[in-house]
Amino acid sequence: MNTRRGMLAEFLVARAVGCPEPRVEWDPYDVKAPDGTTIEVKSGAYIQAWRQGGPSKIIFSGLKGRLLDEHGGFSGGPGYNAEVYVFAVQTCQDHDAFEVLDLAQWEFFVAPRTVVAATGYRSLSLPAVRAIAGPPVRFEQLAGAIAAARRGEEATL
């Protein structure tokens, strides 16, 4: 189901960084790595649960959320809450070959908050994500890419 793909993507990112904690539903980010890195996960796929005339155009929306203050209260309008953004793409384009649990069918694009925020957008297309995040990484490379993005984020603060 399309609605569960996002939850699976969050689970994959959590597993990649070794997160032992379950997701807190109303946190302003999706995953908190053991080193404290906050991660927002967005997912998309070419194939949907229904039959299609062709592959879907992938758009990642909801990049901004209500900003929180140091006490966990809302501090104003929308902003970019996570330190790192992971854009997860289920790449299969053939319904018969689709296997959501096959990690070879997933690509991950990783960018620090400053890069995502510099766009100023609430949504980004897959080509826009490719432009800001660079080439995709596989699941096995994801933890390292997230750590590198966090270092990039810290260097700009």
N, C-alpha and C positions, 0 to 999 in steps of 0.2 A: 504494500500500500504506500502511496505517495507520502502520506502524513507520517509514516513510521520511518521513512528514509532519513529524515532529519535527526530522529532519535538514534538511529544506527550510526550516522556520521558522528554525532557527539560521543557515542560509546567508543567508536574507533579512535577518535582523538584522545579520549581519556585513557584508553588502553595504551596508546602509543607513548604517552608521557608518564605512564605508571601511576595514574590517579586512582587511589583506593577508595575515594569517597563517592557516594552517589550524587547525582546532580541535584541542586536545590532549585526547585521550580521557579521561584521568583528572583533568583540572583540576576544581576545585570550582565552576566556572562554565562557561558555554558559549561566551561570546565575550569577548574583551578588545579594546576599542576602541583606536585609536591614541593617544588621550589617557590611556589607562590604566584607563578605566572598565571594571569587571567586570560582566558581564550574564548573568543566568540566563534562558533562554528556555523557556517552556512552551507547548505547542500543543494545540489541540483542534479538532474539527469536528463538524458535525451529521450528516454522511454518512460512513459507514464503507465498507470494501471489499466488504462483503456486503450483500445486500438486507435492508431493515429495514421494520418496520411503521410507523415514524415517525422523526423526527429524534432523534439521541442527545442526552442531557443532557450538557453539557460540564462536566467536572471537571478541574481542574489539580492533579496530585499531585506528590509528591516535592519540595516547596518547601524542605525542610530537608535539609542534607547534613552530613557530618562536617566539623567546623570544622578549619581548618588554621592552624598557627602561622606565624611569619614565615620559617621555614626550609622550609616545604612539608610538614612532618610533621603528623600528626593531633594535635589538642590537646584532644580531648574528644568529648562527645556531639554530637548533631545541632544545627545552627544554620543561620542564613541567611548564606551565603557571599558572594553577589554584592551589589554596590552598587545595582544596578538590576534589576528583574524585568520582563520583557516576556512578556505573555500573548497569543499569536498564535491567531486564530480563523479557520479557513477557513469562510466564512459560507454557502456554497451549500447549499440544502436539496433540490435536485432532481438525481437521478443523471444525467439526460440533459444537464443544463446544467453539471455539475461540470467544472471545469478548474483543476486545482491550480496551474498556472502563471499564471493570470489574477490579477494583483495586485488587481483590483477586487473579487475574491471573498475578500479577506483584510482583517481588522481587527486592530489591535494596541492593547493596553491596557498602559500603562507606569506603574510605581510604584517609588518608592525602597524600599530594604531596610527602613528604619524603619517604613514604613507596612505592608509585608507582615508583618514580624516582630511588629508590634503586635497582629496577629490571633492569634498564637500557634499557628496551625494548620499542619499538614503538607500539607493539601489545601484548595482553595477552589473553589466552584462559580462558574460564569460570573456569576450575579447578585452574588455576593460580590465578585468581581473588579471588576465595574462600580461597586460601592459604594465601593471603596477607590481605584480608579484613575481614575474619572470616564469621560467619553466616549472612545470609541475614536479612534485616529488611523489615517490611511491610510499606506501605505508611504512616500510622499513626505514625510510629516511625522514619520516615526519617529526620525530622527537628532536632530531638535530636541527631541522629547519625551524622549528618553533623556538628552540634555544637561540639560534642565530637571530631570528626576528626580535626576540626579547632584548638581546644585546644591542641590536640596532635601535630599538625603541629607547633603551636607557641612554644610549650615546647622544640622542637628540634632546634629551631633557635637561 
